[in-house]
Amino acid sequence: MPPPVQPLCSLPRLPVLPEECSLNLTCLNGIPCDGGPRGANCSCQEGSAGERCQISCDANPCLNGGTCRAAGGVYECICSTRFSGQFCEVASEASLSHLLQKGLPLPLPFPLLEVAVPAACACLLLLLLGLLSGILAARKRRQSEGTYSPSQQEVAGARMEMDSVLKVPPEERLI
């Protein structure tokens, strides 16, 4: 069976003419460009896909143990029964119930280490800064409180007059 033909080895304009293959248009990976009734085509071999056969399954873009299969100019991920999606990135209900039965933790919907840890560190830093500013404000307030404060006495003046504290001895009478 000949490899599938992908009609995408052309200049970025429409319509694609069959003569374009003779204009040194080439597909990637040494694959020949074939002129056909529908225009210039790249006949991608097994293991490569894309417009010009530029996508290779060697990199394996599939996640969670999926297998990459390139055919017909496109690639697809063959997923296990536990996952689905274009790259096997979506956990199926059967997979989640299987994890629950084994007592294993469920996969998180967001990257915990990349989001939650920095957010917790930022909250802790803000808490420490607030605590430090509260302590400094309380210490400053206590400096002007208390029973004896020379700075307040200078501003407000003394509370008691010294005349009543010092008793002048009575004058002596001369006879």
Protein Blocks (a to p, Z undefined) as FASTA:
>chain_A
ZZddddfbccfbdcddfklmmnopacehhiacdddfkbccddddehiacjkopacfklop
agehiacddeehiacddddfkbgcjkopaccfklmmmmmmnopacddfbdfklmmmmmmm
mmmmmmmmmmmmmmmmmmmmmmmgcjbdfklmmmnopfbdfklmpccddddddZZ
